[in-house]
Amino acid sequence: MKHPDSQQGFTLIEVLVALVLLAIALSAMIKTASENTINTAYLRDKYLASIIASNKLNELHVLKAWPGIGRSNGYVEMVKQRWRWDMEIKTSPDSNIRRVILSVSLDQDEEKKLYTLNGYLGKR
């Protein structure tokens, strides 16, 4: 038989332990969500850089002129961001083929290359 004066419920210590465990779990979830957001932004930038490099190589394929050997660079605007591309055209063992190396980075961080594409152009 229960006494009418006894109360049921959690003690203060039990509540504090539960709150500490909840705080630890929530902080881990927030950290994971933050890292996922950063990784998603990086992958988006890397994907866009690959599109820019592919577009630049396709421009060279469309041009009728045989590209000279050397380096060039430029800027392009995509998704409200300014991107820098660097291109190097080299010879290959076959005189009818040129090697093209395209690197793309964000304008504000030109030292960090997000994507590098190696391609080849054939003489028409």
N, CA, C and O atoms as a GROMACS GRO file, in nm:
protein
  496
    1MET      N    1   0.083  -0.117   0.000
    1MET     CA    2   0.000   0.000   0.000
    1MET      C    3   0.088   0.124   0.000
    1MET      O    4   0.189   0.130   0.070
    2LYS      N    5   0.050   0.221  -0.078
    2LYS     CA    6   0.127   0.344  -0.089
    2LYS      C    7   0.078   0.444   0.013
    2LYS      O    8  -0.039   0.449   0.050
    3HIS      N    9   0.176   0.524   0.056
    3HIS     CA   10   0.139   0.632   0.146
    3HIS      C   11   0.081   0.746   0.064
    3HIS      O   12   0.132   0.774  -0.045
    4PRO      N   13  -0.019   0.812   0.110
    4PRO     CA   14  -0.078   0.922   0.034
    4PRO      C   15   0.015   1.042   0.024
    4PRO      O   16  -0.004   1.125  -0.064
    5ASP      N   17   0.114   1.053   0.110
    5ASP     CA   18   0.205   1.168   0.106
    5ASP      C   19   0.322   1.146   0.010
    5ASP      O   20   0.391   1.242  -0.023
    6SER      N   21   0.346   1.024  -0.037
    6SER     CA   22   0.462   0.999  -0.125
    6SER      C   23   0.432   1.053  -0.265
    6SER      O   24   0.320   1.040  -0.316
    7GLN      N   25   0.534   1.114  -0.326
    7GLN     CA   26   0.519   1.170  -0.460
    7GLN      C   27   0.604   1.088  -0.557
    7GLN      O   28   0.710   1.036  -0.522
    8GLN      N   29   0.556   1.077  -0.677
    8GLN     CA   30   0.630   1.006  -0.779
    8GLN      C   31   0.682   1.106  -0.880
    8GLN      O   32   0.619   1.209  -0.905
    9GLY      N   33   0.801   1.076  -0.940
    9GLY     CA   34   0.859   1.165  -1.039
    9GLY      C   35   1.009   1.150  -1.042
    9GLY      O   36   1.065   1.060  -0.980
   10PHE      N   37   1.073   1.238  -1.114
   10PHE     CA   38   1.218   1.233  -1.127
   10PHE      C   39   1.282   1.321  -1.021
   10PHE      O   40   1.228   1.424  -0.980
   11THR      N   41   1.400   1.277  -0.978
   11THR     CA   42   1.476   1.360  -0.885
   11THR      C   43   1.549   1.466  -0.964
   11THR      O   44   1.560   1.457  -1.087
   12LEU      N   45   1.599   1.565  -0.897
   12LEU     CA   46   1.673   1.673  -0.962
   12LEU      C   47   1.797   1.619  -1.031
   12LEU      O   48   1.832   1.665  -1.140
   13ILE      N   49   1.864   1.524  -0.972
   13ILE     CA   50   1.985   1.464  -1.031
   13ILE      C   51   1.950   1.393  -1.161
   13ILE      O   52   2.023   1.404  -1.260
   14GLU      N   53   1.841   1.320  -1.163
   14GLU     CA   54   1.800   1.250  -1.285
   14GLU      C   55   1.768   1.348  -1.398
   14GLU      O   56   1.804   1.324  -1.513
   15VAL      N   57   1.704   1.456  -1.365
   15VAL     CA   58   1.672   1.558  -1.466
   15VAL      C   59   1.799   1.622  -1.518
   15VAL      O   60   1.812   1.643  -1.639
   16LEU      N   61   1.894   1.654  -1.431
   16LEU     CA   62   2.019   1.714  -1.474
   16LEU      C   63   2.100   1.620  -1.563
   16LEU      O   64   2.158   1.663  -1.663
   17VAL      N   65   2.105   1.493  -1.528
   17VAL     CA   66   2.176   1.394  -1.611
   17VAL      C   67   2.110   1.386  -1.749
   17VAL      O   68   2.179   1.382  -1.850
   18ALA      N   69   1.978   1.384  -1.753
   18ALA     CA   70   1.907   1.378  -1.881
   18ALA      C   71   1.936   1.502  -1.965
   18ALA      O   72   1.955   1.492  -2.086
   19LEU      N   73   1.942   1.619  -1.903
   19LEU     CA   74   1.972   1.743  -1.976
   19LEU      C   75   2.114   1.744  -2.029
   19LEU      O   76   2.139   1.791  -2.140
   20VAL      N   77   2.208   1.693  -1.950
   20VAL     CA   78   2.347   1.685  -1.998
   20VAL      C   79   2.357   1.593  -2.118
   20VAL      O   80   2.423   1.626  -2.216
   21LEU      N   81   2.292   1.477  -2.111
   21LEU     CA   82   2.295   1.384  -2.225
   21LEU      C   83   2.229   1.445  -2.349
   21LEU      O   84   2.277   1.427  -2.461
   22LEU      N   85   2.121   1.516  -2.328
   22LEU     CA   86   2.053   1.583  -2.439
   22LEU      C   87   2.142   1.692  -2.500
   22LEU      O   88   2.147   1.706  -2.622
   23ALA      N   89   2.212   1.768  -2.417
   23ALA     CA   90   2.301   1.873  -2.467
   23ALA      C   91   2.415   1.813  -2.548
   23ALA      O   92   2.452   1.868  -2.652
   24ILE      N   93   2.471   1.703  -2.503
   24ILE     CA   94   2.580   1.637  -2.576
   24ILE      C   95   2.530   1.587  -2.712
   24ILE      O   96   2.596   1.606  -2.814
   25ALA      N   97   2.414   1.524  -2.713
   25ALA     CA   98   2.359   1.472  -2.838
   25ALA      C   99   2.327   1.585  -2.935
   25ALA      O  100   2.357   1.573  -3.054
   26LEU      N  101   2.269   1.693  -2.886
   26LEU     CA  102   2.234   1.805  -2.975
   26LEU      C  103   2.359   1.874  -3.030
   26LEU      O  104   2.360   1.914  -3.146
   27SER      N  105   2.462   1.888  -2.948
   27SER     CA  106   2.584   1.952  -2.998
   27SER      C  107   2.650   1.866  -3.105
   27SER      O  108   2.705   1.920  -3.201
   28ALA      N  109   2.645   1.734  -3.090
   28ALA     CA  110   2.700   1.646  -3.193
   28ALA      C  111   2.619   1.657  -3.323
   28ALA      O  112   2.676   1.656  -3.432
   29MET      N  113   2.488   1.669  -3.311
   29MET     CA  114   2.404   1.683  -3.430
   29MET      C  115   2.430   1.816  -3.500
   29MET      O  116   2.433   1.821  -3.622
   30ILE      N  117   2.447   1.922  -3.423
   30ILE     CA  118   2.474   2.053  -3.482
   30ILE      C  119   2.609   2.053  -3.553
   30ILE      O  120   2.622   2.111  -3.661
   31LYS      N  121   2.709   1.989  -3.492
   31LYS     CA  122   2.841   1.982  -3.556
   31LYS      C  123   2.833   1.905  -3.687
   31LYS      O  124   2.892   1.946  -3.787
   32THR      N  125   2.762   1.795  -3.687
   32THR     CA  126   2.748   1.715  -3.808
   32THR      C  127   2.675   1.793  -3.917
   32THR      O  128   2.715   1.789  -4.034
   33ALA      N  129   2.570   1.863  -3.880
   33ALA     CA  130   2.496   1.943  -3.979
   33ALA      C  131   2.584   2.053  -4.036
   33ALA      O  132   2.577   2.082  -4.155
   34SER      N  133   2.665   2.115  -3.952
   34SER     CA  134   2.756   2.220  -3.998
   34SER      C  135   2.859   2.165  -4.096
   34SER      O  136   2.884   2.225  -4.200
   35GLU      N  137   2.917   2.051  -4.063
   35GLU     CA  138   3.015   1.989  -4.154
   35GLU      C  139   2.950   1.949  -4.285
   35GLU      O  140   3.012   1.964  -4.391
   36ASN      N  141   2.828   1.899  -4.281
   36ASN     CA  142   2.758   1.862  -4.405
   36ASN      C  143   2.732   1.984  -4.492
   36ASN      O  144   2.741   1.977  -4.614
   37THR      N  145   2.699   2.096  -4.430
   37THR     CA  146   2.676   2.219  -4.505
   37THR      C  147   2.804   2.265  -4.574
   37THR      O  148   2.801   2.305  -4.691
   38ILE      N  149   2.915   2.260  -4.503
   38ILE     CA  150   3.044   2.300  -4.561
   38ILE      C  151   3.082   2.207  -4.676
   38ILE      O  152   3.126   2.253  -4.781
   39ASN      N  153   3.064   2.076  -4.656
   39ASN     CA  154   3.097   1.979  -4.762
   39ASN      C  155   3.008   1.996  -4.884
   39ASN      O  156   3.054   1.982  -4.997
   40THR      N  157   2.882   2.025  -4.861
   40THR     CA  158   2.789   2.046  -4.973
   40THR      C  159   2.830   2.167  -5.055
   40THR      O  160   2.826   2.163  -5.178
   41ALA      N  161   2.868   2.274  -4.988
   41ALA     CA  162   2.912   2.394  -5.060
   41ALA      C  163   3.039   2.367  -5.140
   41ALA      O  164   3.052   2.413  -5.253
   42TYR      N  165   3.132   2.291  -5.082
   42TYR     CA  166   3.256   2.258  -5.153
   42TYR      C  167   3.226   2.172  -5.276
   42TYR      O  168   3.280   2.196  -5.384
   43LEU      N  169   3.140   2.072  -5.260
   43LEU     CA  170   3.107   1.986  -5.373
   43LEU      C  171   3.033   2.063  -5.482
   43LEU      O  172   3.052   2.036  -5.601
   44ARG      N  173   2.947   2.158  -5.443
   44ARG     CA  174   2.879   2.242  -5.542
   44ARG      C  175   2.980   2.324  -5.622
   44ARG      O  176   2.973   2.331  -5.744
   45ASP      N  177   3.077   2.385  -5.550
   45ASP     CA  178   3.179   2.465  -5.618
   45ASP      C  179   3.265   2.378  -5.709
   45ASP      O  180   3.299   2.420  -5.820
   46LYS      N  181   3.300   2.259  -5.664
   46LYS     CA  182   3.381   2.168  -5.745
   46LYS      C  183   3.304   2.126  -5.871
   46LYS      O  184   3.362   2.118  -5.980
   47TYR      N  185   3.176   2.100  -5.857
   47TYR     CA  186   3.093   2.063  -5.971
   47TYR      C  187   3.083   2.178  -6.071
   47TYR      O  188   3.097   2.157  -6.192
   48LEU      N  189   3.060   2.299  -6.022
   48LEU     CA  190   3.051   2.415  -6.111
   48LEU      C  191   3.185   2.440  -6.181
   48LEU      O  192   3.187   2.477  -6.298
   49ALA      N  193   3.295   2.420  -6.109
   49ALA     CA  194   3.427   2.436  -6.170
   49ALA      C  195   3.447   2.334  -6.282
   49ALA      O  196   3.508   2.366  -6.385
   50SER      N  197   3.397   2.213  -6.264
   50SER     CA  198   3.410   2.112  -6.370
   50SER      C  199   3.330   2.150  -6.494
   50SER      O  200   3.372   2.125  -6.606
   51ILE      N  201   3.214   2.212  -6.473
   51ILE     CA  202   3.133   2.258  -6.587
   51ILE      C  203   3.205   2.370  -6.662
   51ILE      O  204   3.206   2.372  -6.785
   52ILE      N  205   3.265   2.462  -6.588
   52ILE     CA  206   3.338   2.573  -6.651
   52ILE      C  207   3.455   2.520  -6.733
   52ILE      O  208   3.475   2.563  -6.847
   53ALA      N  209   3.531   2.426  -6.677
   53ALA     CA  210   3.644   2.368  -6.750
   53ALA      C  211   3.597   2.295  -6.875
   53ALA      O  212   3.657   2.308  -6.982
   54SER      N  213   3.490   2.218  -6.863
   54SER     CA  214   3.436   2.146  -6.980
   54SER      C  215   3.388   2.243  -7.086
   54SER      O  216   3.410   2.221  -7.205
   55ASN      N  217   3.321   2.350  -7.045
   55ASN     CA  218   3.274   2.450  -7.141
   55ASN      C  219   3.391   2.514  -7.216
   55ASN      O  220   3.385   2.534  -7.337
   56LYS      N  221   3.497   2.545  -7.142
   56LYS     CA  222   3.614   2.608  -7.205
   56LYS      C  223   3.679   2.513  -7.306
   56LYS      O  224   3.717   2.555  -7.415
   57LEU      N  225   3.691   2.386  -7.270
   57LEU     CA  226   3.749   2.289  -7.363
   57LEU      C  227   3.659   2.271  -7.485
   57LEU      O  228   3.708   2.258  -7.597
   58ASN      N  229   3.528   2.271  -7.464
   58ASN     CA  230   3.435   2.260  -7.576
   58ASN      C  231   3.442   2.382  -7.668
   58ASN      O  232   3.426   2.369  -7.789
   59GLU      N  233   3.468   2.500  -7.611
   59GLU     CA  234   3.488   2.619  -7.695
   59GLU      C  235   3.607   2.599  -7.788
   59GLU      O  236   3.601   2.636  -7.905
   60LEU      N  237   3.714   2.540  -7.736
   60LEU     CA  238   3.830   2.515  -7.821
   60LEU      C  239   3.799   2.414  -7.931
   60LEU      O  240   3.850   2.427  -8.042
   61HIS      N  241   3.717   2.314  -7.900
   61HIS     CA  242   3.679   2.215  -8.001
   61HIS      C  243   3.596   2.280  -8.112
   61HIS      O  244   3.608   2.243  -8.229
   62VAL      N  245   3.512   2.375  -8.075
   62VAL     CA  246   3.423   2.439  -8.172
   62VAL      C  247   3.500   2.534  -8.263
   62VAL      O  248   3.468   2.547  -8.382
   63LEU      N  249   3.603   2.601  -8.208
   63LEU     CA  250   3.681   2.695  -8.290
   63LEU      C  251   3.751   2.621  -8.403
   63LEU      O  252   3.798   2.508  -8.386
   64LYS      N  253   3.758   2.683  -8.516
   64LYS     CA  254   3.824   2.623  -8.631
   64LYS      C  255   3.975   2.644  -8.627
   64LYS      O  256   4.050   2.573  -8.695
   65ALA      N  257   4.021   2.742  -8.549
   65ALA     CA  258   4.164   2.776  -8.546
   65ALA      C  259   4.242   2.674  -8.462
   65ALA      O  260   4.193   2.625  -8.360
   66TRP      N  261   4.362   2.642  -8.506
   66TRP     CA  262   4.452   2.553  -8.434
   66TRP      C  263   4.518   2.635  -8.323
   66TRP      O  264   4.585   2.733  -8.351
   67PRO      N  265   4.499   2.596  -8.197
   67PRO     CA  266   4.550   2.680  -8.087
   67PRO      C  267   4.702   2.675  -8.077
   67PRO      O  268   4.765   2.571  -8.099
   68GLY      N  269   4.760   2.788  -8.044
   68GLY     CA  270   4.903   2.795  -8.025
   68GLY      C  271   4.943   2.742  -7.888
   68GLY      O  272   4.861   2.731  -7.798
   69ILE      N  273   5.069   2.709  -7.875
   69ILE     CA  274   5.122   2.659  -7.748
   69ILE      C  275   5.144   2.777  -7.654
   69ILE      O  276   5.194   2.881  -7.695
   70GLY      N  277   5.106   2.760  -7.529
   70GLY     CA  278   5.125   2.867  -7.433
   70GLY      C  279   5.021   2.864  -7.322
   70GLY      O  280   4.943   2.770  -7.308
   71ARG      N  281   5.024   2.972  -7.244
   71ARG     CA  282   4.932   2.984  -7.130
   71ARG      C  283   4.838   3.102  -7.153
   71ARG      O  284   4.873   3.201  -7.217
   72SER      N  285   4.717   3.087  -7.098
   72SER     CA  286   4.621   3.198  -7.098
   72SER      C  287   4.530   3.181  -6.977
   72SER      O  288   4.525   3.075  -6.915
   73ASN      N  289   4.459   3.288  -6.944
   73ASN     CA  290   4.365   3.280  -6.834
   73ASN      C  291   4.254   3.381  -6.858
   73ASN      O  292   4.263   3.467  -6.945
   74GLY      N  293   4.152   3.368  -6.779
   74GLY     CA  294   4.040   3.459  -6.792
   74GLY      C  295   3.941   3.437  -6.680
   74GLY      O  296   3.963   3.358  -6.589
   75TYR      N  297   3.832   3.509  -6.690
   75TYR     CA  298   3.729   3.503  -6.587
   75TYR      C  299   3.595   3.476  -6.651
   75TYR      O  300   3.571   3.514  -6.766
   76VAL      N  301   3.509   3.412  -6.577
   76VAL     CA  302   3.374   3.384  -6.622
   76VAL      C  303   3.280   3.399  -6.502
   76VAL      O  304   3.318   3.371  -6.388
   77GLU      N  305   3.160   3.443  -6.530
   77GLU     CA  306   3.059   3.459  -6.425
   77GLU      C  307   2.960   3.343  -6.435
   77GLU      O  308   2.905   3.316  -6.541
   78MET      N  309   2.940   3.275  -6.322
   78MET     CA  310   2.842   3.166  -6.318
   78MET      C  311   2.781   3.160  -6.179
   78MET      O  312   2.853   3.169  -6.079
   79VAL      N  313   2.650   3.147  -6.172
   79VAL     CA  314   2.572   3.144  -6.049
   79VAL      C  315   2.612   3.254  -5.952
   79VAL      O  316   2.636   3.231  -5.833
   80LYS      N  317   2.620   3.375  -6.005
   80LYS     CA  318   2.650   3.495  -5.927
   80LYS      C  319   2.786   3.488  -5.857
   80LYS      O  320   2.806   3.551  -5.754
   81GLN      N  321   2.878   3.411  -5.913
   81GLN     CA  322   3.015   3.405  -5.863
   81GLN      C  323   3.110   3.425  -5.980
   81GLN      O  324   3.080   3.390  -6.094
   82ARG      N  325   3.225   3.483  -5.949
   82ARG     CA  326   3.327   3.505  -6.051
   82ARG      C  327   3.432   3.394  -6.037
   82ARG      O  328   3.484   3.369  -5.928
   83TRP      N  329   3.460   3.329  -6.149
   83TRP     CA  330   3.552   3.215  -6.152
   83TRP      C  331   3.671   3.250  -6.240
   83TRP      O  332   3.658   3.322  -6.339
   84ARG      N  333   3.787   3.200  -6.204
   84ARG     CA  334   3.907   3.219  -6.284
   84ARG      C  335   3.945   3.085  -6.346
   84ARG      O  336   3.947   2.982  -6.279
   85TRP      N  337   3.976   3.089  -6.476
   85TRP     CA  338   4.027   2.969  -6.542
   85TRP      C  339   4.168   2.997  -6.592
   85TRP      O  340   4.198   3.106  -6.639
   86ASP      N  341   4.253   2.897  -6.582
   86ASP     CA  342   4.390   2.902  -6.633
   86ASP      C  343   4.405   2.786  -6.731
   86ASP      O  344   4.370   2.672  -6.702
   87MET      N  345   4.458   2.818  -6.849
   87MET     CA  346   4.472   2.717  -6.952
   87MET      C  347   4.616   2.712  -7.000
   87MET      O  348   4.679   2.815  -7.023
   88GLU      N  349   4.666   2.591  -7.015
   88GLU     CA  350   4.798   2.571  -7.072
   88GLU      C  351   4.785   2.472  -7.187
   88GLU      O  352   4.732   2.362  -7.171
   89ILE      N  353   4.835   2.514  -7.302
   89ILE     CA  354   4.832   2.428  -7.419
   89ILE      C  355   4.975   2.382  -7.446
   89ILE      O  356   5.066   2.464  -7.458
   90LYS      N  357   4.993   2.251  -7.456
   90LYS     CA  358   5.125   2.191  -7.475
   90LYS      C  359   5.125   2.103  -7.599
   90LYS      O  360   5.021   2.066  -7.653
   91THR      N  361   5.244   2.072  -7.643
   91THR     CA  362   5.258   1.979  -7.755
   91THR      C  363   5.238   1.836  -7.702
   91THR      O  364   5.236   1.812  -7.581
   92SER      N  365   5.224   1.745  -7.794
   92SER     CA  366   5.216   1.603  -7.760
   92SER      C  367   5.309   1.527  -7.854
   92SER      O  368   5.359   1.586  -7.950
   93PRO      N  369   5.333   1.400  -7.829
   93PRO     CA  370   5.420   1.324  -7.921
   93PRO      C  371   5.370   1.324  -8.066
   93PRO      O  372   5.450   1.313  -8.159
   94ASP      N  373   5.240   1.336  -8.083
   94ASP     CA  374   5.182   1.344  -8.217
   94ASP      C  375   5.166   1.493  -8.252
   94ASP      O  376   5.103   1.568  -8.177
   95SER      N  377   5.223   1.535  -8.364
   95SER     CA  378   5.219   1.677  -8.400
   95SER      C  379   5.078   1.725  -8.437
   95SER      O  380   5.056   1.846  -8.449
   96ASN      N  381   4.984   1.634  -8.456
   96ASN     CA  382   4.846   1.670  -8.488
   96ASN      C  383   4.756   1.678  -8.365
   96ASN      O  384   4.635   1.697  -8.378
   97ILE      N  385   4.814   1.663  -8.248
   97ILE     CA  386   4.736   1.666  -8.124
   97ILE      C  387   4.802   1.762  -8.026
   97ILE      O  388   4.924   1.762  -8.011
   98ARG      N  389   4.720   1.843  -7.961
   98ARG     CA  390   4.768   1.934  -7.855
   98ARG      C  391   4.704   1.893  -7.723
   98ARG      O  392   4.586   1.856  -7.718
   99ARG      N  393   4.783   1.900  -7.617
   99ARG     CA  394   4.733   1.872  -7.483
   99ARG      C  395   4.688   2.003  -7.418
   99ARG      O  396   4.758   2.104  -7.424
  100VAL      N  397   4.569   2.000  -7.358
  100VAL     CA  398   4.513   2.119  -7.293
  100VAL      C  399   4.494   2.088  -7.145
  100VAL      O  400   4.431   1.988  -7.109
  101ILE      N  401   4.548   2.174  -7.059
  101ILE     CA  402   4.530   2.160  -6.915
  101ILE      C  403   4.454   2.283  -6.867
  101ILE      O  404   4.504   2.396  -6.877
  102LEU      N  405   4.334   2.261  -6.815
  102LEU     CA  406   4.248   2.370  -6.767
  102LEU      C  407   4.230   2.357  -6.617
  102LEU      O  408   4.192   2.251  -6.567
  103SER      N  409   4.257   2.465  -6.545
  103SER     CA  410   4.234   2.469  -6.400
  103SER      C  411   4.134   2.580  -6.370
  103SER      O  412   4.139   2.687  -6.431
  104VAL      N  413   4.045   2.554  -6.277
  104VAL     CA  414   3.941   2.652  -6.241
  104VAL      C  415   3.943   2.673  -6.090
  104VAL      O  416   3.954   2.578  -6.012
  105SER      N  417   3.931   2.799  -6.052
  105SER     CA  418   3.925   2.835  -5.909
  105SER      C  419   3.826   2.950  -5.893
  105SER      O  420   3.790   3.017  -5.989
  106LEU      N  421   3.786   2.972  -5.770
  106LEU     CA  422   3.704   3.089  -5.741
  106LEU      C  423   3.791   3.212  -5.746
  106LEU      O  424   3.908   3.207  -5.711
  107ASP      N  425   3.735   3.324  -5.790
  107ASP     CA  426   3.812   3.447  -5.807
  107ASP      C  427   3.877   3.491  -5.676
  107ASP      O  428   3.992   3.535  -5.677
  108GLN      N  429   3.806   3.479  -5.564
  108GLN     CA  430   3.861   3.528  -5.437
  108GLN      C  431   3.967   3.434  -5.380
  108GLN      O  432   4.037   3.473  -5.286
  109ASP      N  433   3.981   3.312  -5.433
  109ASP     CA  434   4.079   3.218  -5.382
  109ASP      C  435   4.149   3.150  -5.500
  109ASP      O  436   4.135   3.030  -5.521
  110GLU      N  437   4.224   3.228  -5.577
  110GLU     CA  438   4.285   3.179  -5.700
  110GLU      C  439   4.392   3.073  -5.677
  110GLU      O  440   4.421   2.994  -5.767
  111GLU      N  441   4.451   3.070  -5.560
  111GLU     CA  442   4.555   2.972  -5.532
  111GLU      C  443   4.498   2.832  -5.513
  111GLU      O  444   4.568   2.733  -5.536
  112LYS      N  445   4.374   2.822  -5.472
  112LYS     CA  446   4.311   2.693  -5.447
  112LYS      C  447   4.235   2.648  -5.571
  112LYS      O  448   4.124   2.694  -5.597
  113LYS      N  449   4.296   2.560  -5.647
  113LYS     CA  450   4.233   2.510  -5.768
  113LYS      C  451   4.126   2.407  -5.730
  113LYS      O  452   4.155   2.307  -5.665
  114LEU      N  453   4.004   2.434  -5.772
  114LEU     CA  454   3.895   2.343  -5.740
  114LEU      C  455   3.888   2.226  -5.837
  114LEU      O  456   3.846   2.116  -5.800
  115TYR      N  457   3.929   2.249  -5.961
  115TYR     CA  458   3.916   2.144  -6.060
  115TYR      C  459   4.022   2.162  -6.168
  115TYR      O  460   4.051   2.274  -6.210
  116THR      N  461   4.079   2.052  -6.211
  116THR     CA  462   4.175   2.053  -6.322
  116THR      C  463   4.131   1.949  -6.424
  116THR      O  464   4.104   1.834  -6.389
  117LEU      N  465   4.123   1.992  -6.549
  117LEU     CA  466   4.080   1.905  -6.658
  117LEU      C  467   4.193   1.894  -6.759
  117LEU      O  468   4.249   1.994  -6.803
  118ASN      N  469   4.226   1.770  -6.795
  118ASN     CA  470   4.324   1.742  -6.901
  118ASN      C  471   4.246   1.696  -7.022
  118ASN      O  472   4.164   1.605  -7.015
  119GLY      N  473   4.274   1.761  -7.134
  119GLY     CA  474   4.206   1.724  -7.258
  119GLY      C  475   4.300   1.732  -7.377
  119GLY      O  476   4.414   1.776  -7.364
  120TYR      N  477   4.252   1.689  -7.491
  120TYR     CA  478   4.331   1.688  -7.613
  120TYR      C  479   4.251   1.746  -7.728
  120TYR      O  480   4.129   1.727  -7.737
  121LEU      N  481   4.321   1.815  -7.815
  121LEU     CA  482   4.260   1.870  -7.936
  121LEU      C  483   4.330   1.811  -8.057
  121LEU      O  484   4.453   1.804  -8.063
  122GLY      N  485   4.252   1.769  -8.154
  122GLY     CA  486   4.308   1.718  -8.278
  122GLY      C  487   4.304   1.823  -8.386
  122GLY      O  488   4.214   1.906  -8.391
  123LYS      N  489   4.403   1.819  -8.473
  123LYS     CA  490   4.411   1.913  -8.585
  123LYS      C  491   4.308   1.871  -8.691
  123LYS      O  492   4.292   1.753  -8.722
  124ARG      N  493   4.240   1.970  -8.744
  124ARG     CA  494   4.137   1.940  -8.846
  124ARG      C  495   4.192   1.954  -8.984
  124ARG      O  496   4.121   1.933  -9.082
   0.00000   0.00000   0.00000
